[in-house]
Amino acid sequence: MTTEYRPTPLKRVLAFLRNTWRGLTSMRTALVLLFLLALAAMPGALLPQRNLNVAKTDEYIAAHGWWGELLDRTQFFEVYGSVWFSAIYLLLMVSLIGCLAPRSLEYAKAMRAKPVLAPRKLSRMPHHLSTTTDRTPEKVMKDTHALLKGWRRVEREEVDGVRSISAERGYLRETGNLVFHFGMLGLIIFFALGKMFGYEGQVIVQADNSPWCNSGILGYDTFNAGLRVDGTDLNAFCIRLKDFEARYTATGQANYYHSNMEYQSGEDLKTGAWKPYGLEVNSPLRTAGDRVYLLNFGYSPKFTVTFPDGTVRTNITPWRPADEPTKLSEGATKIDQPGITDPIERRTRQLAITGLLAPTAFMHGNVLTSSRPEANKPAVAVDIYRGDLGLDAGRGQSIFQIDQSLVADGRLKKLTRQNLDQGQETVLDDGTKVRFDGVGEWVAIQVSHDPVQGWVLVCAVAMLIGLAGSLLVKRRRVWVRVTPAREGETGTVIEVAGLARTDQAGYGEEFQRISGKLVQGQRGN
């Protein structure tokens, strides 16, 4: 009577973990995970991402109802920081490490091992040649060594004075394979390190020679910090944009952005010296370990407000493009009336100028619009409000719009609606004059810091080199057996055999060339 063997729960758990590890660290699993990573990255390119454009993301969610809310709950608007993308990323890294560790050990052993013994019957190899020569065995062996220079080879003594040479070539194929996968692993690791120690911020800078310095996150409009970046120790540098130039095609499409700028970093911050640079879309400024990119530009309407007591305030505030091809812009210019010390009264006298700015204005019926993106004929259509702008509420608000809840509850009241050309003004109910003086230009720049960018490039180049090696290099073997003449016989018998360990294509010609030279007694390739 036999008893059925039942493994203990501990052994079943260990067997499950062992099989799971083997499955995870197989090359097939690594390829599947790589495909899943590429698939998971697609929503990041197709859907708006909250860390890049909050407004566009909110618009997408509102426009798509329950579907947009479902995508938001499942982190499709934060793809690269989502739980599921991070899980695939981590599993791929673990799988590659599990694959490469044993393969590297096997490769190291194979590199130290001698070429395999010559088969007993060389005639069974795909490529074979047997001939007789009047050269001595010593001469044949010497010629063979000279002919196979550059091959890994070993000479062996066999029975009855027979000698053989085993030679191999093409080990760089496996080297290229490992280099490719190590490059991929390095790329994954350095991308992760870049997300930890890098940062990226966007800010709007007026093109009027006003300085802007990379002193902290408060200087940015949006700032995306790495996991190990707190924003208190940013690379120090300053820039100032002297002007901005944009060129357009006949249809109004921009084809050239350029800003003459100056910058200082390092010792220049101590001496006050400024260096010139021409900032363009595909020509970022590289300084202090950071890169400064030119992203976009827009217009800032200039308003001069003359209050009843004679005080004058001039304000130039960036407005954002509502229609990119024509640069028809929208925004809000917010002004505090000077000379009022009572905080309660001051919150009833704040002004807001909101509406549309047309760089090249024309009237479409009663609606102001723009025909071109150049500032050929600037005009504005504005609503002017007075009251509490919520500037003292202790919470941030958009520079491009006012808080509509303040309008709804009556704390902010509309005074007038006007269309103003450059130089025109309107007078409010208390005698305050608001004049539109024209437009200035602002430039949106992005500052990127990636301390491992160079290593990412190295890994990418290593992947290309490794891939080329694994595809172009072929593993092949050659065996030469030399049998001396026996009693009653003349001549030395030479047997040459070859085997391609990977792709057979092209090896026949190489074998014919090697065997032909060996038969003829030639020493070199």
C-alpha positions as CSV (number, residue, x, y, z in Angstrom):
1,M,0.0,0.0,0.0
2,T,1.4,3.3,-1.0
3,T,0.7,6.7,0.5
4,E,0.1,9.7,-1.6
5,Y,2.8,12.4,-1.2
6,R,1.5,15.8,-0.3
7,P,3.9,18.6,0.0
8,T,3.7,20.8,3.1
9,P,2.1,24.3,2.8
10,L,5.6,25.8,3.2
11,K,6.9,23.8,0.3
12,R,3.9,24.7,-1.9
13,V,4.5,28.4,-1.1
14,L,8.2,28.1,-1.9
15,A,7.4,26.2,-5.1
16,F,5.0,29.0,-6.1
17,L,7.5,31.7,-5.4
18,R,10.2,29.9,-7.3
19,N,8.0,29.3,-10.4
20,T,6.8,32.9,-10.2
21,W,10.4,34.2,-10.1
22,R,11.4,32.0,-13.0
23,G,8.5,33.2,-15.1
24,L,9.2,36.9,-14.2
25,T,12.9,36.6,-15.0
26,S,12.4,34.9,-18.4
27,M,13.3,36.9,-21.5
28,R,9.8,36.3,-22.9
29,T,8.3,38.0,-19.8
30,A,10.7,40.9,-20.2
31,L,9.6,41.4,-23.8
32,V,6.0,41.3,-22.8
33,L,6.6,43.9,-20.1
34,L,8.5,46.1,-22.6
35,F,5.5,45.9,-24.9
36,L,3.1,46.7,-22.1
37,L,5.3,49.7,-21.1
38,A,5.1,51.1,-24.6
39,L,1.4,50.5,-24.7
40,A,0.9,52.1,-21.3
41,A,2.8,55.2,-22.4
42,M,0.4,55.8,-25.3
43,P,-2.3,57.5,-23.2
44,G,0.4,60.0,-22.0
45,A,0.8,61.1,-25.6
46,L,-2.9,61.0,-26.6
47,L,-4.6,62.5,-23.5
48,P,-3.8,65.8,-21.8
49,Q,-1.7,65.4,-18.7
50,R,-2.5,67.3,-15.6
51,N,1.1,68.2,-14.8
52,L,1.5,69.8,-18.2
53,N,-1.8,71.5,-18.7
54,V,-4.3,71.6,-15.9
55,A,-6.8,73.7,-17.7
56,K,-6.9,71.5,-20.8
57,T,-7.2,68.4,-18.6
58,D,-10.2,69.9,-16.8
59,E,-11.8,70.8,-20.1
60,Y,-11.4,67.3,-21.4
61,I,-13.0,65.8,-18.3
62,A,-15.9,68.2,-18.4
63,A,-16.4,67.6,-22.1
64,H,-16.5,63.8,-21.8
65,G,-18.7,63.4,-18.7
66,W,-18.6,60.0,-17.0
67,W,-15.9,58.7,-19.3
68,G,-13.6,61.6,-18.5
69,E,-14.2,61.1,-14.7
70,L,-13.4,57.4,-15.1
71,L,-10.2,58.1,-16.8
72,D,-9.3,60.6,-14.1
73,R,-10.0,58.1,-11.3
74,T,-7.8,55.5,-13.1
75,Q,-4.9,58.0,-13.4
76,F,-5.0,58.3,-17.2
77,F,-4.3,62.1,-16.9
78,E,-1.2,61.3,-14.8
79,V,0.1,58.4,-16.7
80,Y,3.8,58.5,-15.8
81,G,3.1,58.9,-12.1
82,S,0.3,56.3,-12.0
83,V,0.3,53.2,-9.9
84,W,-0.1,50.9,-12.9
85,F,2.6,52.5,-15.0
86,S,5.0,52.4,-12.1
87,A,4.2,48.8,-11.5
88,I,5.0,47.8,-15.1
89,Y,8.2,49.9,-14.9
90,L,9.3,48.2,-11.7
91,L,8.5,44.7,-12.9
92,L,10.4,45.3,-16.2
93,M,13.4,46.5,-14.2
94,V,13.3,43.4,-12.0
95,S,12.8,41.1,-14.9
96,L,15.7,42.5,-16.8
97,I,18.0,42.2,-13.8
98,G,16.8,38.6,-13.3
99,C,17.5,37.9,-16.9
100,L,20.9,39.5,-17.2
101,A,22.5,38.2,-14.0
102,P,22.6,34.5,-15.0
103,R,23.3,35.3,-18.6
104,S,26.2,37.4,-17.6
105,L,27.6,34.6,-15.5
106,E,27.2,32.1,-18.4
107,Y,28.8,34.5,-20.8
108,A,31.8,35.0,-18.5
109,K,32.2,31.2,-18.3
110,A,31.9,30.8,-22.0
111,M,34.5,33.5,-22.6
112,R,37.0,31.6,-20.4
113,A,36.2,28.2,-21.9
114,K,38.2,26.7,-24.7
115,P,36.6,26.0,-28.1
116,V,34.9,22.6,-28.1
117,L,36.6,19.4,-29.3
118,A,36.6,18.6,-32.9
119,P,33.8,16.1,-33.7
120,R,34.9,12.6,-34.4
121,K,33.3,12.6,-37.8
122,L,33.8,16.0,-39.4
123,S,32.0,14.8,-42.6
124,R,28.7,15.2,-40.8
125,M,29.1,19.0,-40.4
126,P,27.1,21.2,-42.8
127,H,30.4,22.4,-44.4
128,H,33.2,19.9,-45.0
129,L,36.3,19.5,-47.1
130,S,38.9,16.7,-47.2
131,T,42.0,16.7,-49.2
132,T,45.6,15.5,-49.3
133,T,48.7,17.6,-49.4
134,D,52.4,17.0,-49.7
135,R,53.1,19.4,-46.9
136,T,54.2,18.1,-43.5
137,P,51.7,18.1,-40.6
138,E,53.8,20.7,-38.8
139,K,53.7,23.0,-41.9
140,V,49.9,22.5,-42.2
141,M,49.3,23.4,-38.5
142,K,51.5,26.5,-38.8
143,D,49.6,27.6,-41.9
144,T,46.3,27.0,-40.1
145,H,47.2,29.1,-37.1
146,A,48.3,31.9,-39.4
147,L,45.2,31.6,-41.4
148,L,42.9,31.6,-38.4
149,K,44.6,34.6,-36.7
150,G,41.9,36.5,-34.8
151,W,39.9,33.4,-34.1
152,R,39.7,31.9,-30.6
153,R,41.5,28.6,-31.2
154,V,43.1,25.7,-29.4
155,E,45.3,22.9,-30.7
156,R,44.9,19.4,-29.4
157,E,46.7,16.1,-29.8
158,E,44.6,13.1,-30.8
159,V,45.6,9.4,-31.1
160,D,48.1,8.1,-33.6
161,G,49.8,11.5,-34.1
162,V,46.6,13.1,-35.3
163,R,46.4,16.8,-34.4
164,S,43.4,19.1,-34.6
165,I,42.6,22.8,-34.2
166,S,39.2,24.0,-32.9
167,A,38.4,27.7,-33.7
168,E,35.5,29.9,-32.9
169,R,34.5,33.4,-33.9
170,G,31.6,35.8,-33.4
171,Y,31.5,36.1,-29.6
172,L,30.7,39.8,-30.0
173,R,27.2,38.7,-31.0
174,E,26.4,37.7,-27.4
175,T,28.4,40.7,-26.2
176,G,26.2,42.9,-28.3
177,N,23.1,41.2,-27.0
178,L,24.2,41.8,-23.4
179,V,25.2,45.4,-24.1
180,F,21.8,46.1,-25.6
181,H,20.0,44.7,-22.6
182,F,22.3,46.4,-20.1
183,G,21.8,49.6,-22.0
184,M,18.0,49.1,-21.8
185,L,18.3,48.4,-18.0
186,G,20.5,51.5,-17.6
187,L,18.0,53.6,-19.6
188,I,15.2,52.5,-17.2
189,I,17.2,53.1,-14.1
190,F,18.5,56.6,-15.2
191,F,15.0,57.6,-16.3
192,A,13.8,56.8,-12.8
193,L,16.7,58.7,-11.3
194,G,15.9,61.6,-13.5
195,K,12.4,61.7,-12.2
196,M,13.8,61.6,-8.6
197,F,16.4,64.3,-8.9
198,G,15.3,66.4,-11.9
199,Y,12.8,69.2,-12.1
200,E,11.0,71.2,-14.7
201,G,9.3,74.5,-14.5
202,Q,7.5,77.0,-16.8
203,V,7.3,80.7,-16.3
204,I,6.2,83.7,-18.4
205,V,8.9,86.4,-18.7
206,Q,8.3,89.9,-20.2
207,A,10.5,90.7,-23.1
208,D,11.4,94.1,-21.8
209,N,14.8,93.5,-20.3
210,S,13.4,92.6,-16.9
211,P,15.5,90.1,-15.0
212,W,14.3,86.7,-13.9
213,C,16.3,84.4,-11.6
214,N,16.1,80.7,-10.9
215,S,16.0,81.2,-7.1
216,G,13.1,79.0,-6.0
217,I,9.8,77.5,-7.0
218,L,7.9,80.7,-6.1
219,G,9.4,82.2,-9.3
220,Y,7.6,79.7,-11.5
221,D,4.1,79.6,-12.8
222,T,4.1,75.8,-12.8
223,F,6.8,73.6,-11.3
224,N,7.2,69.8,-11.4
225,A,9.7,68.7,-8.9
226,G,11.3,65.3,-8.7
227,L,10.7,63.1,-5.6
228,R,14.0,64.2,-4.0
229,V,13.7,67.9,-5.0
230,D,12.2,70.3,-2.5
231,G,12.8,73.5,-4.5
232,T,15.1,75.1,-2.0
233,D,18.4,74.3,-3.7
234,L,17.9,75.1,-7.4
235,N,20.8,75.9,-9.7
236,A,21.4,79.6,-9.5
237,F,21.3,81.7,-12.7
238,C,19.5,84.8,-14.1
239,I,18.2,85.7,-17.5
240,R,16.7,88.8,-19.0
241,L,14.9,88.9,-22.4
242,K,15.8,92.1,-24.3
243,D,13.3,91.6,-27.2
244,F,11.3,89.0,-29.1
245,E,10.9,88.5,-32.9
246,A,8.4,86.2,-34.6
247,R,8.0,85.6,-38.3
248,Y,5.0,84.2,-40.1
249,T,4.0,82.7,-43.4
250,A,1.5,84.3,-45.7
251,T,-1.3,82.2,-44.0
252,G,-0.2,83.5,-40.5
253,Q,1.6,80.4,-39.4
254,A,4.6,81.0,-37.2
255,N,7.9,79.7,-38.6
256,Y,10.5,81.6,-36.6
257,Y,10.8,82.6,-32.9
258,H,13.9,84.4,-31.6
259,S,14.7,86.3,-28.5
260,N,17.9,88.2,-27.8
261,M,18.7,87.6,-24.2
262,E,21.4,87.8,-21.6
263,Y,22.2,85.4,-18.8
264,Q,24.6,85.1,-15.9
265,S,25.6,82.1,-13.8
266,G,28.5,80.9,-11.6
267,E,31.0,83.7,-11.1
268,D,29.0,86.1,-13.2
269,L,26.5,86.3,-10.4
270,K,29.2,87.8,-8.2
271,T,30.7,90.1,-10.8
272,G,27.4,91.2,-12.4
273,A,28.6,90.3,-15.9
274,W,25.9,89.3,-18.5
275,K,26.5,87.1,-21.5
276,P,24.5,87.4,-24.7
277,Y,22.6,84.5,-26.2
278,G,20.1,84.0,-29.0
279,L,17.2,81.9,-27.7
280,E,15.2,79.9,-30.2
281,V,12.7,77.1,-30.2
282,N,15.3,74.3,-31.0
283,S,18.3,76.1,-29.5
284,P,18.0,76.0,-25.7
285,L,20.3,77.9,-23.4
286,R,22.5,75.5,-21.3
287,T,23.9,77.0,-18.2
288,A,24.4,76.0,-14.5
289,G,23.4,72.4,-15.3
290,D,20.0,73.5,-16.6
291,R,18.4,74.0,-20.0
292,V,16.2,77.0,-20.8
293,Y,13.8,76.4,-23.7
294,L,11.6,78.9,-25.6
295,L,8.1,77.5,-25.7
296,N,5.7,80.2,-26.9
297,F,5.0,83.9,-26.8
298,G,2.0,86.2,-26.3
299,Y,0.9,89.8,-25.8
300,S,0.6,91.9,-22.6
301,P,-1.9,94.8,-22.9
302,K,-0.6,98.0,-21.3
303,F,-3.2,99.9,-19.4
304,T,-2.7,103.3,-17.7
305,V,-5.2,104.1,-14.9
306,T,-5.6,107.7,-13.7
307,F,-7.5,107.9,-10.4
308,P,-9.6,110.9,-9.3
309,D,-6.9,112.1,-7.0
310,G,-4.4,112.4,-9.9
311,T,-2.3,109.3,-9.1
312,V,-1.4,107.2,-12.1
313,R,-0.8,103.5,-12.3
314,T,0.5,101.7,-15.4
315,N,0.1,97.9,-15.6
316,I,1.3,95.4,-18.2
317,T,0.0,91.9,-17.5
318,P,0.4,88.8,-19.7
319,W,-2.8,87.6,-21.4
320,R,-3.0,84.1,-22.8
321,P,-3.8,83.2,-26.4
322,A,-7.4,82.0,-26.8
323,D,-6.9,81.4,-30.6
324,E,-3.3,80.4,-31.3
325,P,-3.2,81.1,-35.1
326,T,-4.3,84.8,-34.7
327,K,-3.1,85.3,-31.1
328,L,-6.5,86.6,-30.1
329,S,-5.9,86.6,-26.3
330,E,-7.9,86.8,-23.1
331,G,-6.9,87.7,-19.6
332,A,-7.4,90.0,-16.6
333,T,-5.4,93.0,-15.5
334,K,-5.8,93.6,-11.7
335,I,-5.0,97.0,-10.1
336,D,-5.0,98.1,-6.5
337,Q,-5.9,101.8,-6.0
338,P,-3.0,103.5,-4.3
339,G,-3.3,105.7,-1.2
340,I,-6.0,103.7,0.6
341,T,-4.7,102.4,4.0
342,D,-7.9,101.0,5.3
343,P,-8.0,97.4,4.3
344,I,-11.8,97.2,4.2
345,E,-12.1,100.2,2.0
346,R,-9.3,99.1,-0.2
347,R,-11.1,95.8,-0.9
348,T,-14.0,97.8,-2.3
349,R,-11.9,99.9,-4.7
350,Q,-9.8,97.3,-6.5
351,L,-10.1,97.3,-10.3
352,A,-10.1,94.4,-12.8
353,I,-9.9,94.9,-16.6
354,T,-10.9,91.7,-18.4
355,G,-11.8,90.8,-21.9
356,L,-10.1,90.1,-25.3
357,L,-7.0,91.5,-27.0
358,A,-6.8,91.5,-30.8
359,P,-3.2,92.0,-32.1
360,T,-4.6,92.8,-35.6
361,A,-8.1,93.9,-34.9
362,F,-11.2,93.9,-37.1
363,M,-14.9,93.8,-36.2
364,H,-16.9,90.8,-37.2
365,G,-20.3,92.4,-36.8
366,N,-20.2,93.7,-33.2
367,V,-17.5,91.2,-32.1
368,L,-13.9,92.1,-31.9
369,T,-11.6,89.5,-33.4
370,S,-8.1,89.3,-34.9
371,S,-7.0,88.5,-38.5
372,R,-3.3,88.1,-38.0
373,P,-0.9,87.2,-35.1
374,E,1.3,90.3,-35.6
375,A,0.5,93.4,-33.4
376,N,-0.3,95.5,-36.5
377,K,-3.5,97.1,-35.1
378,P,-4.0,96.2,-31.4
379,A,-7.3,96.7,-29.8
380,V,-9.2,95.4,-26.8
381,A,-12.8,94.6,-25.8
382,V,-12.9,94.9,-22.1
383,D,-15.2,94.6,-19.1
384,I,-14.1,96.7,-16.1
385,Y,-15.0,95.6,-12.6
386,R,-14.6,97.3,-9.2
387,G,-14.7,95.7,-5.8
388,D,-13.0,92.9,-3.9
389,L,-10.7,90.9,-6.2
390,G,-9.9,88.3,-3.5
391,L,-6.2,89.2,-3.5
392,D,-6.2,89.1,0.3
393,A,-8.0,85.8,0.7
394,G,-4.8,83.9,1.3
395,R,-5.2,81.5,-1.6
396,G,-3.8,81.6,-5.1
397,Q,-5.8,82.6,-8.1
398,S,-5.2,82.6,-11.9
399,I,-3.6,85.7,-13.3
400,F,-5.7,85.3,-16.5
401,Q,-9.1,85.6,-14.9
402,I,-11.1,86.9,-12.0
403,D,-13.0,84.8,-9.4
404,Q,-16.5,84.6,-10.8
405,S,-17.9,83.7,-7.4
406,L,-17.0,87.3,-6.3
407,V,-19.1,88.6,-9.2
408,A,-22.0,86.3,-8.3
409,D,-22.2,87.4,-4.7
410,G,-21.9,91.1,-5.6
411,R,-18.5,91.8,-4.1
412,L,-17.2,92.5,-7.6
413,K,-19.4,94.7,-9.8
414,K,-19.2,95.4,-13.6
415,L,-18.9,99.1,-14.3
416,T,-18.6,99.2,-18.1
417,R,-17.9,97.3,-21.3
418,Q,-15.8,99.1,-24.0
419,N,-13.9,98.5,-27.2
420,L,-10.6,100.5,-27.1
421,D,-8.1,101.0,-29.9
422,Q,-4.5,101.9,-29.0
423,G,-4.5,105.3,-27.3
424,Q,-8.2,105.4,-26.5
425,E,-9.5,105.7,-23.0
426,T,-12.8,105.3,-21.1
427,V,-14.0,107.2,-18.0
428,L,-15.6,105.4,-15.1
429,D,-18.4,106.6,-12.9
430,D,-16.1,108.2,-10.3
431,G,-13.9,110.0,-12.9
432,T,-11.2,107.2,-13.1
433,K,-9.7,107.1,-16.5
434,V,-8.6,103.8,-18.1
435,R,-6.4,104.1,-21.2
436,F,-5.2,101.4,-23.5
437,D,-1.6,102.2,-24.5
438,G,-0.7,99.2,-26.7
439,V,0.9,95.9,-26.1
440,G,4.2,94.4,-25.0
441,E,5.4,90.8,-25.5
442,W,5.9,88.0,-23.1
443,V,7.8,84.8,-23.7
444,A,7.0,81.4,-22.1
445,I,10.2,79.6,-21.1
446,Q,10.8,76.2,-19.6
447,V,13.7,75.4,-17.3
448,S,14.6,71.7,-17.2
449,H,17.1,70.0,-14.9
450,D,18.1,66.4,-15.6
451,P,21.4,65.4,-13.9
452,V,21.4,62.0,-15.6
453,Q,20.8,63.2,-19.1
454,G,24.3,62.3,-20.2
455,W,24.0,58.8,-18.9
456,V,20.7,58.4,-20.7
457,L,22.5,59.3,-23.9
458,V,25.3,56.8,-23.1
459,C,22.7,54.0,-22.5
460,A,20.9,54.9,-25.7
461,V,24.1,54.7,-27.8
462,A,25.0,51.5,-26.0
463,M,21.7,50.0,-27.0
464,L,22.2,51.0,-30.7
465,I,25.8,49.5,-30.7
466,G,24.7,46.4,-29.0
467,L,21.7,45.9,-31.3
468,A,24.0,46.3,-34.3
469,G,26.4,43.8,-32.9
470,S,23.7,41.2,-32.1
471,L,22.3,41.5,-35.6
472,L,25.4,41.8,-37.7
473,V,27.9,39.5,-36.0
474,K,27.5,35.8,-36.7
475,R,28.8,32.9,-34.5
476,R,30.7,30.3,-36.4
477,R,33.1,27.4,-35.8
478,V,35.9,25.8,-37.8
479,W,37.7,22.5,-37.1
480,V,40.8,21.4,-38.9
481,R,42.1,17.8,-38.4
482,V,45.6,16.9,-39.7
483,T,46.4,13.2,-40.1
484,P,50.0,12.3,-41.0
485,A,50.7,9.8,-43.7
486,R,50.6,6.2,-42.5
487,E,53.1,3.5,-43.5
488,G,52.7,2.8,-47.1
489,E,50.9,6.0,-47.8
490,T,52.0,9.4,-49.0
491,G,50.8,13.0,-48.2
492,T,49.1,14.6,-45.2
493,V,45.3,14.3,-45.0
494,I,43.6,17.6,-44.1
495,E,39.9,17.7,-43.0
496,V,38.2,21.0,-42.6
497,A,34.7,21.4,-41.3
498,G,32.5,24.4,-40.4
499,L,29.4,25.2,-38.6
500,A,27.4,28.5,-38.3
501,R,25.9,28.7,-34.8
502,T,23.4,31.4,-35.8
503,D,22.5,32.4,-39.3
504,Q,23.8,30.1,-42.1
505,A,23.5,32.8,-44.7
506,G,26.9,33.8,-46.0
507,Y,28.9,31.3,-44.0
508,G,29.3,29.0,-47.0
509,E,31.4,31.6,-48.9
510,E,33.5,32.3,-45.9
511,F,34.1,28.5,-45.3
512,Q,35.1,28.0,-49.0
513,R,37.5,30.9,-48.7
514,I,39.1,29.6,-45.6
515,S,39.3,25.9,-46.7
516,G,40.6,27.0,-50.2
517,K,43.4,29.0,-48.7
518,L,44.3,26.2,-46.3
519,V,44.5,23.7,-49.1
520,Q,46.7,26.0,-51.1
521,G,48.9,26.7,-48.1
522,Q,48.1,30.4,-47.9
523,R,48.7,32.0,-44.5
524,G,46.7,35.2,-44.5
525,N,43.2,36.4,-45.1
